[in-house]
Amino acid sequence: MAELLAPAGTIEALDAAFGEGADAVYLGLKFFNARMRTANFAWNQFEAAVYAAHKRNKKIFVTVNTVLEERETERMYRFLAYLNSVKPDGIIVQDLGVARMAETHFPELRLHGSTQMNISSARGANLLSKEGFKRVVLSRELSLPEIKAVKASTNIELEVFVHGALCVSESGLCLFSSYLGGKSANRGICAQACRRLYSAKSDSELQEGYFFSPHDLQLIEKIPDLIEAGISSFKIEGRMKSAEYVGTVVAAYRYLMDNYQNDKKGAIASAKRILANDFAREKTLYWYTNDDGSEPDSKYFLNPKQAGGTGIFLGKITSVKRDKNNICYGAIKNSTYDPQQGDSIRIHKSDDTRRESHKVKTVSTDERGTIWIDIPPNFSQGDSVYLIQMKTYGKRYEHFLPRDLTPFRKQPGAQPLPQPPRFEDAEKESPFLPEGLYVQVSSIKDLYALQIKRPVKAILEYNTEIKNTLLNSDAPLPFSKKEIIISLEPFFPESLENELFVNINKLIEMGYYHWIVNNPGHISFFKQKNVTVIAGPYLYVFNRWALNWLNDKKIYQFISPIENSRQNLEKTVDPKIRKNAFVTVFAYPALFRMRFKLPAYYDFVNFSDKQEGEFRTLVTPEGSFVLPENPFSIVDKLAFLKNSGFKRFIIDFSKVEVNKQSYRRLIQNMEKGIPLPETTRFNWKDGFYSPEHSPAAAKEGKTGDSGKKPAINRNRGKSSKTTGKRKK
């Protein structure tokens, strides 16, 4: 029987999950998990949870699903040693380096590949299986036919998300939050850029909205099909949700799984009635919408008029007053539900600058029949009110943990990290690629624009246009085949994998021998000895252990992630192998990468946020993208990088047209060491945001591992017109 896997961000949610019949729970601890903003579990609580679960034949999985910086490797080793002593039923990992460390030193730990690894094919699943993983959490962007195809070609356990919040970006590939201030989704501190209110430059009425806030996933009616497909585990999202939410959703899916064989239609209807009380966003089947697996129309799961937060919309505050004790009250007219004392609400400022949850303490009705409720201060007329929990739906569950936690005393110790990985093979066996400048483009036309400053090699993004031209056209190109590197996109669903494999082999036979891979599943495509494989930025090499994992696959050269900082790059890459690293010095990073096309009525290209950051949309045959108007640039740091031992540099014009004049100016600034105007450093200077580096922590003198107090609010400048044009 398939497993029902529930989230737990708190002890109360753990009680609710197991109280309603979950088979397993996944939770996070104090660090290294993708939901750092939730309460998470203390050491003794976690140890007690594992003890209690095993007594009841239940399971506990631990999230270790963030990327790992080099400075954190010793702490990760101690953390894994601690987990190994407590013996949870599995750890969910994203970072290839964490997988290598666990495999090397703690082989008893059961590894699950996180959805953040972006495993979307049987090739990816089988690669992880060979690496000792026991389970893979598939990308959420797959259709039911694609999931069935993956299952038919692999023996590893497959886990799929069936309910909860969706990321608008493809799994593990969102850079938007990180771009806004280092709050990386890959570090567990996502600032939810997809839930923000944006202003668009539109000729229609669509001038403001939550353009990228998707509905919540609800696959209750698809559970019988997924069971039949042989899926091992059904995962509910929601470690930041309340215990009431967790209990409601688990109850619905438990009921369906236990009863659908007797009365499928009736069981689905009953389960949906239970889910009507989850107080979440509107629901979508997402990529399960069409039975044939074809792309769903995004207008059915993107609603720009719906605020990004969850809850049932009650109405807008029509007026505000204060009593003699200075308590603030708000009036709500024509609400579909009259709030009661003890209900929980969330209020959104009309300009989306603030959201706050609040438990209602006082409800009164004036002589006109207007309902007044107490509200937090600093809210005003026009702000929106949402019901997120009704007091009457509160339910008490049996305590899952033992009352006495004193026997549970294990904590991470002070073990030193054993000898770090060595890189003798990387020093000796690295394939030769010339030192100098590499430039990546998305169209054949842009190759010609590069002639004014010819790079040592051109990098072509593998897309529909590039594929068709290379395979079907005999016209000469301005670069020879030996001077071209082809870069595979990070997301390729199972339905396109066979075609991709065939095309790659054709191109290799034609003489294209240099390739960049951005997905673990694509490593197995390249077994020819005459082919050079470079690890792309989406393989997220943030530490030496990840480098070691790649070296074991005979991949010695890599592109540093664009989220990386100078400090971490230098710590990760030993001076002896810096010749193997590619450093991107200029790019318009894809902040959102969406498999689907944006709604047809989205008639805008440019949009902005409340902080005057400007962005653009792009729709291609491969999907939709959001790019910043302010490109990333460290072109003025070239001399420093060369002096530090780095020899290969990338200018990345992916998804933009190359303007010859702008390209010439970029090269001139790079050669003279002059910063480009109106650009951003991204995380190069300050690194990832960390709660340890927050203003509050800095005030207390807590500066974290780096010993400095980085500036968190970054100046992103105005819209840049100096380097590239929007692709149409």
Secondary structure, DSSP 8 states (H G I E B T S, - for coil): --EEEEE-SSHHHHHHHHHTT-SEEEE--SSSSS-TTS----HHHHHHHHHHHHHTT-EEEEEE-S---GGGHHHHHHHHHHHHHH--SEEEE--HHHHHHHHHH-TTS-EEE-GGG---SHHHHHHHHHTTEEEEE--TT--HHHHHHHHHT--SEEEEEEEE---SS-TT---HHHHTTS--GGGT----GGGS-EEE--SSS--EE-TT-B-EEE-GGGHHHHHHHT--EEEE--TTS-HHHHHHHHHHHHHHHHHTTT-HHHHHHHHHHHHTTS----EE-GGGSSTT-----GGGTB-TTS-SS-SEEEEEEEEEEE-TT--EEEEE-S-SS---TT-EEEEE-TTSS-EEEEE---EEE-TT--EEEE--TT--TT-EEEEEE-GGG-------S-S--TT-----------S----HHHHHH-----SEEEEEESSHHHHHHGGGG--SEEEEE--HHHHHHHHH-----SS-GGGEEEE--S---HHHHHHHHHHHHHHHHHT--EEEE-SGGGGGG---TT-EEEE-GGG---SHHHHHHHHHTT--EEE--TT--HHHHHHHS-GGGGGGEEEEEEE---SEEESS---TT---SEEE-TT--EEEEEEETTEEEEEESS-EE-GGGHHHHHHTT--EEEEE-TTEEE-HHHHHHHHHHHHHT---TT-B-TTTTT-S--GGGSHHHHHTT--TTTTS----S----S---SSEEE--
